[in-house]
Amino acid sequence: MEKTWTDKNVDLSLLTAQIGNFFKERDFSAIKGETPTGYQILAEDSPRFRLDGYVTVTIEGNPNHFTVKLEPSKKEKKYSNLPDKLTTMFVGGYFLLKRLRAEEDWMTLEKEFWRHVDNIMLYLDNSLPDSSSSS
């Protein structure tokens, strides 16, 4: 999912730091970095959110027009291509239950993430000094 903001004059590096803190507060290992078009955060391995892989957050644009994108990135699992019925029949549904738990945790994380970003935006609106003003 992604959201776009316009006419906010937001310090994108500060926004990136605040989003990185969101993941650290939830016990993720998070790495932040710059890309040619903005910033990216990779987060994984949270004991609170058992996801099948890691989370990618991309922040692209400029302070007055930018997009924040949240995406799951799945790790390939050995048994991920097996049909649900076959998995249930031979391994007691362990992998099916694990996948369902991961999907539930993803939905919870996604809801918390966007609520957090919306709250951050209330504080970061016009956080970048206006460069067009003269002294």
N, C-alpha and C positions, 0 to 999 in steps of 0.2 A: 504494500500500500504506500501511497505517497501523497503529500500535501504540498501546495504551493502558496507562498505568501508574496504579496506585492506592497510596495510603498511602506515598508516597515523600518528601513534604515538600521538593520541589525548587524552587530559585530559577529560575523560568522565563525570566527575562531573561538569566541566566547560561547556561542551556541554549541559548537562542537565539544568544548570542554564540559559544558553542562550535561550534554547527552552522554558523554563518556562517564561522568559521575553517576548518572542514572544506572548504567550497567554495573559499575563498581559497587554501588549500594546494594545491588541484588546479587552480589558474589560472582559476577562474571569476570573472566580474564578478558580485558579489553585493550585493543591497540588502536591508537588514533594516528592518522597521517594525512598529509596533503596530497591532492591529486592535481592534474593540470586544470581541472574545472571546479575544484572546491576541496572538500574534505571527505574522508571515509573512516568509519569505525568498524572494526571486526571484534565481535564478542562471542565467547564460548565458555563451556564448562561451568555452568552454575548449578550448585546442588539444589537450588530452589526451583529451577526451570530445567527439566530434563528434555532437551530438544534433540532432534536427530540432526546434529550438525552445529552450525554457528549462525550468528546473526550479522547481517551487513546493513550499516546505515550509511547512506550517501547524501551529502549536502552539496548541492551544486547551484551556481548562479552568482549573483552579486548581492550586496546588502539590501537593495531595494526590490529585488525579484529573485527569489531562490526557492528551491524544492528540497524537501527532506523525504528520503525514500527509505523504508524499512522492509528488508527482505530476509527470509530464511534461506540458508544455503545448506543443503543436505549433504552429509557424508554418505558415500555409498556403503551399504551394508551387505554382508555376504548373502543374507536371505531376503533381501528387499524385493526381489523379483518373483518370489513364490506367491501363488494365489492364496487369498485369505483362508479358504477352506482347507487347502493342503497344509498350510501353516498350523491351523487349529488342530487338524487331525494328528499331525506328527509331533508337535512340540507343545501341546497343551495350550495353545493360544498365547504363549509368552510374547512372541514377536508382535502379534496383533495387539495385545494389550499395551505393549511398550509404545507402539506407533500411535495408538489412540491417546495414551497419556501425553505423548509429545505434541500431538495436535491440540489437546486441551491446554497444555502449558503455553503453546504458541499463542493461542487466542487470548489467554490471560495476559501474557507479556505484551502483546500488541495493544490491548486496551490500556494497560498501565503506561506504556510508552507514549501513546498519543495524548493521554491525559497530562502526562509530565511535560511533553513538548508544548502543549497549549498553555500550561502554567508558566513555563519558561518564557514563552513569547510575550506574556503580559509584562514581564520585567525587562525584557531585552528590546522592546519596541523603542526605537530611537536611541539605541545604546552606542551607536557610532557617531562621533562628533560630525556635525555638518561641515563638509569641506568647502561649501560654496559661500559660507559666511566670511566676511572680511572683518579684521579687527579695527 
